[in-house]
Amino acid sequence: MAITTEMLLEKMEQELAKAKQAMPAEQLREHIYAVKALCEVLLESQPEQPLPAGPPVPKPVLNPEPLKTEDGANGDSIFDF
């Protein structure tokens, strides 16, 4: 199940209402930290945007013909001089 922005905002409102009714400062801080954590989740979760589909990249065509050697070469080996 995905957590929606609406669900996070609703939970923030609930925590804020609890913070308004909290008497000792310690309880108030707990609710404010909960709101802060929910805000950070919203700020850090940016919707991923799909990459634009561009034209397909053509694959290079391999030449099936063997490479021609220069005049004076003795063979196909790299050790032949």
Distance bins in CASP14 RR format, pairs under 12 A and 6 or more apart:
PFRMAT RR
TARGET T0000
AUTHOR 0000-0000-0000
RMODE 2
METHOD distances of the structure
MODEL  1
1 7 0 0 0 0 1 0 0 0 0 0 0
2 8 0 0 0 0 0 1 0 0 0 0 0
2 45 0 0 0 0 0 1 0 0 0 0 0
2 47 0 0 0 0 0 1 0 0 0 0 0
3 9 0 0 0 0 0 1 0 0 0 0 0
3 10 0 0 0 0 0 1 0 0 0 0 0
3 11 0 0 0 0 1 0 0 0 0 0 0
3 38 0 0 0 0 0 1 0 0 0 0 0
3 41 0 0 0 0 1 0 0 0 0 0 0
3 42 0 0 0 0 1 0 0 0 0 0 0
3 45 0 0 0 0 1 0 0 0 0 0 0
4 10 0 0 0 0 1 0 0 0 0 0 0
4 11 0 0 0 0 0 1 0 0 0 0 0
4 41 0 0 0 0 0 1 0 0 0 0 0
4 42 0 0 0 0 0 1 0 0 0 0 0
4 45 0 0 0 0 0 1 0 0 0 0 0
4 47 0 0 0 0 0 1 0 0 0 0 0
5 11 0 0 0 0 0 1 0 0 0 0 0
5 12 0 0 0 0 0 1 0 0 0 0 0
5 38 0 0 0 0 0 1 0 0 0 0 0
5 39 0 0 0 0 0 1 0 0 0 0 0
5 41 0 0 0 0 1 0 0 0 0 0 0
5 42 1 0 0 1 0 0 0 0 0 0 0
5 43 0 0 0 0 0 1 0 0 0 0 0
5 45 0 0 0 0 1 0 0 0 0 0 0
5 46 0 0 0 0 0 1 0 0 0 0 0
5 47 0 0 0 0 1 0 0 0 0 0 0
6 12 0 0 0 0 0 1 0 0 0 0 0
6 13 0 0 0 0 0 1 0 0 0 0 0
6 42 0 0 0 0 0 1 0 0 0 0 0
7 13 0 0 0 0 0 1 0 0 0 0 0
7 14 0 0 0 0 0 1 0 0 0 0 0
7 38 0 0 0 0 1 0 0 0 0 0 0
7 41 0 0 0 0 0 1 0 0 0 0 0
7 42 0 0 0 0 0 1 0 0 0 0 0
7 45 0 0 0 0 0 1 0 0 0 0 0
8 14 0 0 0 0 0 1 0 0 0 0 0
8 15 0 0 0 0 0 1 0 0 0 0 0
8 34 0 0 0 0 0 1 0 0 0 0 0
8 35 0 0 0 0 0 1 0 0 0 0 0
8 37 0 0 0 0 0 1 0 0 0 0 0
8 38 1 0 1 0 0 0 0 0 0 0 0
8 39 0 0 0 0 1 0 0 0 0 0 0
8 40 0 0 0 0 0 1 0 0 0 0 0
8 41 1 0 0 1 0 0 0 0 0 0 0
8 42 1 0 1 0 0 0 0 0 0 0 0
8 43 0 0 0 0 0 1 0 0 0 0 0
8 44 0 0 0 0 0 1 0 0 0 0 0
8 45 0 0 0 0 1 0 0 0 0 0 0
9 15 0 0 0 0 0 1 0 0 0 0 0
9 16 0 0 0 0 0 1 0 0 0 0 0
9 35 0 0 0 0 0 1 0 0 0 0 0
9 38 0 0 0 0 1 0 0 0 0 0 0
9 39 0 0 0 0 1 0 0 0 0 0 0
9 41 0 0 0 0 0 1 0 0 0 0 0
9 42 1 0 0 1 0 0 0 0 0 0 0
10 16 0 0 0 0 0 1 0 0 0 0 0
10 17 0 0 0 0 0 1 0 0 0 0 0
10 38 0 0 0 0 1 0 0 0 0 0 0
11 17 0 0 0 0 0 1 0 0 0 0 0
11 18 0 0 0 0 0 1 0 0 0 0 0
11 31 0 0 0 0 0 1 0 0 0 0 0
11 34 0 0 0 0 1 0 0 0 0 0 0
11 35 0 0 0 0 1 0 0 0 0 0 0
11 37 0 0 0 0 1 0 0 0 0 0 0
11 38 1 0 1 0 0 0 0 0 0 0 0
11 39 0 0 0 0 0 1 0 0 0 0 0
11 41 0 0 0 0 1 0 0 0 0 0 0
11 42 0 0 0 0 0 1 0 0 0 0 0
12 18 0 0 0 0 0 1 0 0 0 0 0
12 19 0 0 0 0 0 1 0 0 0 0 0
12 31 0 0 0 0 0 1 0 0 0 0 0
12 32 0 0 0 0 0 1 0 0 0 0 0
12 34 0 0 0 0 1 0 0 0 0 0 0
12 35 1 0 1 0 0 0 0 0 0 0 0
12 36 0 0 0 0 1 0 0 0 0 0 0
12 37 0 0 0 0 1 0 0 0 0 0 0
12 38 1 0 1 0 0 0 0 0 0 0 0
12 39 1 0 0 1 0 0 0 0 0 0 0
12 40 0 0 0 0 0 1 0 0 0 0 0
12 41 0 0 0 0 1 0 0 0 0 0 0
12 42 0 0 0 0 1 0 0 0 0 0 0
13 19 0 0 0 0 0 1 0 0 0 0 0
13 20 0 0 0 0 0 1 0 0 0 0 0
13 31 0 0 0 0 0 1 0 0 0 0 0
13 34 0 0 0 0 0 1 0 0 0 0 0
13 35 0 0 0 0 1 0 0 0 0 0 0
13 38 0 0 0 0 1 0 0 0 0 0 0
14 20 0 0 0 0 0 1 0 0 0 0 0
14 21 0 0 0 0 0 1 0 0 0 0 0
14 31 0 0 0 0 1 0 0 0 0 0 0
14 34 0 0 0 0 1 0 0 0 0 0 0
14 35 0 0 0 0 1 0 0 0 0 0 0
14 38 0 0 0 0 1 0 0 0 0 0 0
15 21 0 0 0 0 0 1 0 0 0 0 0
15 22 0 0 0 0 0 1 0 0 0 0 0
15 27 0 0 0 0 0 1 0 0 0 0 0
15 28 0 0 0 0 0 1 0 0 0 0 0
15 29 0 0 0 0 0 1 0 0 0 0 0
15 30 0 0 0 0 1 0 0 0 0 0 0
15 31 1 0 1 0 0 0 0 0 0 0 0
15 32 0 0 0 0 1 0 0 0 0 0 0
15 33 0 0 0 0 1 0 0 0 0 0 0
15 34 1 0 1 0 0 0 0 0 0 0 0
15 35 1 0 1 0 0 0 0 0 0 0 0
15 36 0 0 0 0 1 0 0 0 0 0 0
15 37 0 0 0 0 1 0 0 0 0 0 0
15 38 1 0 0 1 0 0 0 0 0 0 0
15 39 0 0 0 0 0 1 0 0 0 0 0
16 22 0 0 0 0 0 1 0 0 0 0 0
16 28 0 0 0 0 0 1 0 0 0 0 0
16 31 1 0 0 1 0 0 0 0 0 0 0
16 32 0 0 0 0 1 0 0 0 0 0 0
16 34 0 0 0 0 1 0 0 0 0 0 0
16 35 1 0 1 0 0 0 0 0 0 0 0
16 36 0 0 0 0 0 1 0 0 0 0 0
16 38 0 0 0 0 1 0 0 0 0 0 0
16 39 0 0 0 0 0 1 0 0 0 0 0
17 31 0 0 0 0 1 0 0 0 0 0 0
17 34 0 0 0 0 0 1 0 0 0 0 0
17 35 0 0 0 0 0 1 0 0 0 0 0
18 27 0 0 0 0 1 0 0 0 0 0 0
18 28 0 0 0 0 1 0 0 0 0 0 0
18 29 0 0 0 0 0 1 0 0 0 0 0
18 30 0 0 0 0 1 0 0 0 0 0 0
18 31 1 0 1 0 0 0 0 0 0 0 0
18 32 0 0 0 0 1 0 0 0 0 0 0
18 33 0 0 0 0 0 1 0 0 0 0 0
18 34 0 0 0 0 1 0 0 0 0 0 0
18 35 0 0 0 0 1 0 0 0 0 0 0
19 25 0 0 0 0 0 1 0 0 0 0 0
19 26 0 0 0 0 0 1 0 0 0 0 0
19 27 0 0 0 0 1 0 0 0 0 0 0
19 28 1 0 1 0 0 0 0 0 0 0 0
19 29 0 0 0 0 1 0 0 0 0 0 0
19 30 0 0 0 0 1 0 0 0 0 0 0
19 31 1 1 0 0 0 0 0 0 0 0 0
19 32 1 0 1 0 0 0 0 0 0 0 0
19 33 0 0 0 0 1 0 0 0 0 0 0
19 34 0 0 0 0 1 0 0 0 0 0 0
19 35 1 0 0 1 0 0 0 0 0 0 0
19 36 0 0 0 0 0 1 0 0 0 0 0
20 27 0 0 0 0 0 1 0 0 0 0 0
20 28 0 0 0 0 1 0 0 0 0 0 0
20 31 0 0 0 0 1 0 0 0 0 0 0
20 32 0 0 0 0 0 1 0 0 0 0 0
20 35 0 0 0 0 0 1 0 0 0 0 0
21 27 0 0 0 0 1 0 0 0 0 0 0
21 28 0 0 0 0 1 0 0 0 0 0 0
21 31 0 0 0 0 1 0 0 0 0 0 0
22 28 1 0 1 0 0 0 0 0 0 0 0
22 29 0 0 0 0 1 0 0 0 0 0 0
22 30 1 0 0 1 0 0 0 0 0 0 0
22 31 1 0 1 0 0 0 0 0 0 0 0
22 32 0 0 0 0 1 0 0 0 0 0 0
22 33 0 0 0 0 0 1 0 0 0 0 0
22 34 0 0 0 0 0 1 0 0 0 0 0
22 35 0 0 0 0 0 1 0 0 0 0 0
23 31 0 0 0 0 0 1 0 0 0 0 0
24 30 0 0 0 0 1 0 0 0 0 0 0
24 31 0 0 0 0 0 1 0 0 0 0 0
25 31 0 0 0 0 0 1 0 0 0 0 0
25 32 0 0 0 0 0 1 0 0 0 0 0
26 32 0 0 0 0 0 1 0 0 0 0 0
26 33 0 0 0 0 0 1 0 0 0 0 0
27 33 0 0 0 0 0 1 0 0 0 0 0
27 34 0 0 0 0 0 1 0 0 0 0 0
28 34 0 0 0 0 0 1 0 0 0 0 0
28 35 0 0 0 0 0 1 0 0 0 0 0
29 35 0 0 0 0 0 1 0 0 0 0 0
29 36 0 0 0 0 0 1 0 0 0 0 0
30 36 0 0 0 0 0 1 0 0 0 0 0
30 37 0 0 0 0 0 1 0 0 0 0 0
31 37 0 0 0 0 0 1 0 0 0 0 0
31 38 0 0 0 0 0 1 0 0 0 0 0
32 38 0 0 0 0 0 1 0 0 0 0 0
32 39 0 0 0 0 0 1 0 0 0 0 0
33 39 0 0 0 0 0 1 0 0 0 0 0
33 40 0 0 0 0 0 1 0 0 0 0 0
34 40 0 0 0 0 0 1 0 0 0 0 0
34 41 0 0 0 0 0 1 0 0 0 0 0
35 41 0 0 0 0 0 1 0 0 0 0 0
35 42 0 0 0 0 0 1 0 0 0 0 0
36 42 0 0 0 0 0 1 0 0 0 0 0
36 43 0 0 0 0 0 1 0 0 0 0 0
37 43 0 0 0 0 0 1 0 0 0 0 0
37 44 0 0 0 0 0 1 0 0 0 0 0
38 44 0 0 0 0 0 1 0 0 0 0 0
38 45 0 0 0 0 0 1 0 0 0 0 0
39 45 0 0 0 0 0 1 0 0 0 0 0
66 75 0 0 0 0 0 1 0 0 0 0 0
66 76 1 0 0 1 0 0 0 0 0 0 0
67 73 0 0 0 0 0 1 0 0 0 0 0
67 75 0 0 0 0 0 1 0 0 0 0 0
67 76 0 0 0 0 1 0 0 0 0 0 0
67 78 0 0 0 0 0 1 0 0 0 0 0
68 75 0 0 0 0 0 1 0 0 0 0 0
68 76 0 0 0 0 0 1 0 0 0 0 0
69 75 1 0 0 1 0 0 0 0 0 0 0
69 76 1 0 0 1 0 0 0 0 0 0 0
69 77 0 0 0 0 0 1 0 0 0 0 0
69 78 0 0 0 0 0 1 0 0 0 0 0
69 80 0 0 0 0 1 0 0 0 0 0 0
69 81 0 0 0 0 0 1 0 0 0 0 0
70 80 0 0 0 0 0 1 0 0 0 0 0
70 81 0 0 0 0 0 1 0 0 0 0 0
72 80 0 0 0 0 1 0 0 0 0 0 0
72 81 0 0 0 0 1 0 0 0 0 0 0
73 79 0 0 0 0 0 1 0 0 0 0 0
73 80 1 0 0 1 0 0 0 0 0 0 0
73 81 1 0 0 1 0 0 0 0 0 0 0
74 80 1 0 1 0 0 0 0 0 0 0 0
74 81 1 0 0 1 0 0 0 0 0 0 0
75 81 0 0 0 0 1 0 0 0 0 0 0
END
